[in-house]
Amino acid sequence: NQIWRMDINGGNQVLLADVPGIAQYPRFEADGETVVFRWFNEGSAPLARVSVHGGPVRGIEGLPLSISYYWASSPDGKRFAYSSTDPATSRMYVVVKTVGQEGPGIRLDITPSRIFKWLPDGSALVFQERLLAENPLSKIFSINPDAPQPKLLYSTEPDELIDVRFS
């Protein structure tokens, strides 16, 4: 239940977060100076931030206490996208929220799979659509939360995609 940073050879180990509860799925934010991680602790925010140099852990407030497996912070760290489930239909969807802004956020009717992240400029989310696409593991879609119409970004049909990174 700790988050560490170290050099590729295992040296220069630095404890970043020694928090109560469960800390998991650490990811660097685009600034390369901040790590965001999922934090399960009674009454805590569901995601937290810590500097790559260590220091205080700050919960990211304004998000529901129950965040699902799929989540991504925008490159500027101001918006979060996370999956949720409609209790009436048991169907997954995505919510995009601006940090510190009240209200429900923007609902996107997509069902992400393995790939779920922001484009480097923060203009859209990139994802694999688990339910609505033919051959879902070979296609990547993008969706702009402000004009929520999914678009095919790339296909490797018939081969499967495991991940995608942007330079």
Solvent accessible surface area in square Angstrom, and as a share of the most:
residue,aa,sasa,rsa
1,N,107,0.55
2,Q,84,0.37
3,I,9,0.05
4,W,119,0.42
5,R,60,0.22
6,M,97,0.43
7,D,64,0.33
8,I,188,0.95
9,N,129,0.66
10,G,25,0.24
11,G,31,0.30
12,N,92,0.47
13,Q,109,0.48
14,V,37,0.21
15,L,67,0.34
16,L,8,0.04
17,A,2,0.01
18,D,94,0.48
19,V,17,0.10
20,P,88,0.55
21,G,32,0.30
22,I,85,0.43
23,A,13,0.10
24,Q,54,0.24
25,Y,84,0.32
26,P,71,0.44
27,R,88,0.32
28,F,130,0.54
29,E,17,0.08
30,A,73,0.56
31,D,85,0.44
32,G,38,0.36
33,E,86,0.39
34,T,18,0.11
35,V,7,0.04
36,V,1,0.01
37,F,0,0.00
38,R,28,0.10
39,W,33,0.12
40,F,85,0.35
41,N,47,0.24
42,E,173,0.78
43,G,70,0.67
44,S,19,0.13
45,A,7,0.05
46,P,8,0.05
47,L,0,0.00
48,A,0,0.00
49,R,35,0.13
50,V,0,0.00
51,S,37,0.24
52,V,10,0.05
53,H,128,0.57
54,G,15,0.14
55,G,50,0.48
56,P,107,0.67
57,V,39,0.22
58,R,131,0.48
59,G,28,0.27
60,I,6,0.03
61,E,122,0.55
62,G,47,0.45
63,L,15,0.07
64,P,56,0.35
65,L,124,0.61
66,S,97,0.62
67,I,8,0.04
68,S,33,0.21
69,Y,112,0.42
70,Y,31,0.12
71,W,3,0.01
72,A,7,0.05
73,S,25,0.16
74,S,4,0.03
75,P,32,0.20
76,D,95,0.49
77,G,9,0.09
78,K,127,0.54
79,R,48,0.17
80,F,1,0.00
81,A,0,0.00
82,Y,9,0.03
83,S,1,0.00
84,S,32,0.21
85,T,73,0.43
86,D,28,0.15
87,P,127,0.80
88,A,95,0.74
89,T,92,0.54
90,S,90,0.58
91,R,94,0.34
92,M,41,0.18
93,Y,33,0.13
94,V,0,0.00
95,V,13,0.08
96,V,4,0.02
97,K,22,0.09
98,T,51,0.30
99,V,53,0.30
100,G,68,0.65
101,Q,108,0.48
102,E,161,0.72
103,G,40,0.39
104,P,122,0.77
105,G,37,0.35
106,I,63,0.32
107,R,121,0.44
108,L,1,0.00
109,D,96,0.50
110,I,1,0.01
111,T,3,0.02
112,P,0,0.00
113,S,15,0.10
114,R,106,0.39
115,I,2,0.01
116,F,16,0.07
117,K,38,0.16
118,W,16,0.06
119,L,37,0.18
120,P,77,0.48
121,D,113,0.58
122,G,15,0.14
123,S,50,0.32
124,A,9,0.07
125,L,0,0.00
126,V,0,0.00
127,F,1,0.00
128,Q,0,0.00
129,E,8,0.04
130,R,98,0.36
131,L,99,0.49
132,L,116,0.58
133,A,19,0.15
134,E,140,0.63
135,N,80,0.41
136,P,40,0.25
137,L,58,0.29
138,S,4,0.02
139,K,32,0.13
140,I,3,0.01
141,F,33,0.14
142,S,15,0.10
143,I,4,0.02
144,N,57,0.29
145,P,1,0.01
146,D,104,0.54
147,A,63,0.49
148,P,72,0.45
149,Q,125,0.56
150,P,56,0.35
151,K,134,0.57
152,L,98,0.49
153,L,81,0.40
154,Y,128,0.49
155,S,44,0.28
156,T,32,0.18
157,E,82,0.37
158,P,129,0.81
159,D,94,0.49
160,E,106,0.47
161,L,25,0.12
162,I,126,0.64
163,D,65,0.34
164,V,38,0.22
165,R,184,0.67
166,F,78,0.33
167,S,161,1.04
